Amino acid sequence: MDDKTINRIKDGSAVFASWTIALLFFFPIFWMVLTSFKTELQAIAVPPTLIFEPTLENYTLVQERTDYVKYAWNSVATSFGGTFLAMIIAIPSAFSMAFAPGKYTKDILLWMLSTKMLPAVGVLLPIYLIAQKFGLLDTQIVLIIIYALINLPIIMWILFTYFKEIPREILEASRMDGASTFSEIKDIVLPLSWGGIASTALLSIVLCWNEAFWSINLTSADGGTLTALVASFSSPEGLFWAKLSAVSTLACAPIVVFGWLCQKQLVQGLTFGAVK
């Protein structure tokens, strides 16, 4: 077997593996959307029903039982608000760590990342009591603050990596010309690392959108997001799979469309600095 044949086999195997992995990831989404157009009896049928008459009954019921627009707006406000707050904190902090590192800079970054390993339920009670004390329960503000804090370690690490790719000579030249720290960030660092910043922001928005634990435990009717809306469709009587699939589809659809529209920027940002 010559080298050309071996390379063809390797390429074919890679393509086959890629399609297999893609289909495995796509199938749960496909099945969720398919189930949302079934009746409850069809949704729990064994073996599963693949050919059926679609119905919009589940979507109609979701609209009648809940205020979907309010929950969707809360998701948008908290996701973008939490990301904006985190970026405002992370950009100057990552800039400082990248271009003026101290003796314990790496230790601080590792410590920040280690906080992601802390079980959220372990700090639920103190955060709940603090939010209650300041009247922030069931508000968008409490979720914006929480989302910003829980995503800050990841955002800091990503931005730190992007900023380290910027040649220090550019900043040294700007300082010789009398540029201030704010000017360095605004006129040099941000334009040169815009792709990385955009991809980091997109990743943060997705993480905020999908966050369910804090939304369920700190909000209810007024500040609840779409993840809380999905959780509200579980009841003591059991799970109604068709209705749950419908509300889950409505919760996932906006962020899936958003990610699809921004996929070019996301891929460019994630590969920023990969090749010098």
PESUL-V291405 format. One record per backbone hydrogen bond with DSSP energy under -0.5 kcal/mol. CO is the residue of the C=O (numbers start at 1). NH is the residue of the N-H. If there is no record, write none. Layout:
CO;NH
CO;NH
//
This chain:
2;6
3;7
4;8
5;9
6;10
7;11
8;12
9;13
10;14
11;15
12;16
13;17
14;18
15;19
16;20
17;21
18;22
19;23
20;24
21;25
22;26
23;27
24;28
25;29
26;30
27;31
28;32
29;33
30;34
31;35
32;36
33;37
34;37
35;38
37;55
39;43
40;44
42;45
42;49
48;50
50;52
52;54
56;60
57;61
58;62
59;63
60;64
61;65
62;66
66;68
67;71
68;72
69;73
70;74
71;75
71;226
72;76
73;77
74;78
75;79
76;80
77;81
78;82
79;83
80;84
81;85
82;86
83;87
84;88
85;89
86;90
87;91
88;92
89;93
90;94
91;95
92;96
93;97
94;98
95;99
96;100
102;105
104;108
105;109
106;110
107;111
108;112
109;113
110;114
111;115
112;115
113;116
114;117
115;118
119;122
120;123
121;124
121;125
123;127
124;128
125;129
126;130
127;131
128;132
129;133
130;134
131;136
131;137
132;135
136;139
136;142
139;143
140;144
141;145
142;146
143;147
144;148
145;149
146;150
147;151
148;152
149;153
151;155
152;156
153;157
154;158
155;159
156;160
157;161
158;162
159;163
160;164
161;165
162;165
163;166
167;170
167;171
168;172
169;173
170;174
171;175
172;176
173;177
174;179
175;178
180;184
181;185
182;186
183;187
183;188
184;188
184;189
185;190
188;192
189;193
191;194
193;197
194;198
195;199
196;200
197;201
198;202
199;203
200;204
201;205
202;206
203;207
204;208
205;209
206;210
207;211
208;211
212;216
213;217
214;218
215;219
218;138
225;229
226;230
227;231
228;232
230;233
231;234
233;240
235;238
238;235
238;240
239;241
240;244
241;245
242;246
243;247
244;248
245;249
246;250
247;251
248;252
249;253
250;254
252;256
253;257
254;258
255;259
256;260
257;261
258;262
260;263
262;266
263;267
264;268
265;269
266;270
267;271
269;272
271;274
//
